[in-house]
């Protein structure tokens, strides 16, 4: 069976979905930078499914200048390649 996944990256609560499950990860601000590790581990779970397609939501136009948030989302994305 072909797997398709969707990722809505966010430093406050990254959403991940496949046809079979959906979850939000990394949303606990009290864990600080550990959120990135939590998000990364969740992305590895998606990669392990060997998806044929992964859709990743981009930042809204009005948030394109979101400096550090933007760079962190790129870092998480690069680690998953």
N, C-alpha and C positions, 0 to 999 in steps of 0.2 A: 504494500500500500504506500502511495506517495504521501509524504508529510509536508504540509505548509505551515509556517509559523509567522506570527505577527509580534513585533516588539515596539513598545511605546516607551522610549528611553526617558528617564527622568531621575534626577538626583533625589527626589523626594518619594518616589514610588514607581519604579519601572514595571510596566505591564507586559506580560508575556502570555501568548495564547497559541494553542494549536486547536485542531478540530475536537480533540478529546479533553483538554483541560485549559484552565486559565488561572493565573496567579499574579500577585503584585509582590515585588521584592525590593529590598534596599530602603524601605521607607522609614526606618527607625532612626531619627536624628540623634538619639542618645548613643548610638554605636559609632558616630563620627565617620572617619574615613574607612572604617571596616565595611561601610555600605558598598564601596567599590568592589571589595572581595565578594560580598554577597551577590551583587549584580553579576560579576564575572562568573561565579559558580553557576548561577542560573543560566547564563548564556551557554556554558559548557553543557548543561542539560539539554538545551535546544540543539546544539551542534551534534550531540550524541544520537539524536533522532535521525540524523542524516537527511535534513529537509531538502526537498527539491526547489523550494522557494521560501525566502524569508523577506517579509515586508517590514521595513523600519520607518516609523514616522519621523519626519523632520521637525525642527522647531517651527512654530508659527512665524510668519513674516515679521510681526512686531517684536519678536524676541531674538532676531538674528544677531543682535549685538550683545548677546548674553555672555560674552567673554569666557569666564571660567566654567560656567555650566556647559557651554558649547565644547570647550576643550576636553572636559571630562567625558562627555558623551562620545566624542571622537575616540578617546583613549579606550573606553570600554568596547567600542565597535572594532577597533584595530586588533585588540587582544583576541577577539572571537574569530578572526579570519584564519 
